[in-house]
Amino acid sequence: MNKAKAAKFMERLAERMPAPETELVYENPFTLLVAVVLSAQATDVGVNKATPTLFKAANSPAKMVKLGEARIRDYIKTIGLFNTKAKNVLALSKILIERHGGEVPADRALLETLPGVGRKTANVVLNVAFGQPTIAVDTHIFRVGNRTGLAPGKTPHDVERGLEAIIPAKWKHGAHHWLILHGRYVCKARKPLCGACVVRPLCEYPAKTDLVLETAGAEPA
Ligand code: SF4
């Protein structure tokens, strides 16, 4: 996809959703970091069911350490991989206290040293908590980037680099949210809702359906 088309693609998603936000429940950078760590291989909905009570008990690294691994595990036991995640949440809380004065660092390299925090998690935290124009490529964005021709790539990092290169600066900060919500609710994995898709005329997916459904928001090519 060329840059002009990519700009139009993002403009259309932005028009549809002027103020996109993460669907994860959080109250400060620390709870956002914990929520994103817990969301690995789990749904935001599932994470949001567990975190309000966890964050009521512990919304800072110090309180999380005080809570201890067994109680953290108890709060998050409905989330997949909860054993490992409880260990990681406790360990990252200790590191934040020992090395960062109890604060979440606004720095990719430092974030990626924390247990359970990879490039994608660091990108979400930098974007949502610190307003940086990072693009975290999850399964939805990876699919949308490849399927639409917006940023084809073999790995999430390839797609991230492609999106960085093609999305104009003015859309970069919101791009993560727009693309993730588009992938989650419209450009779905098994049955993309092409008939109700605002970027259908721009999408380069060879198998996109040409049928325009009588659905709110459907647009002619
Ligand atoms: S037209 Fe279909 S394949 Fe293309 S972005 Fe929209 S939903 Fe996805």
Residues whose N, C-alpha, C, O or C-beta is under 5 A from the ligand:
A	BS01	SF4	T148 V186 C187 P192 L193 C194 C197 V199 R200 C203 Y205 K208
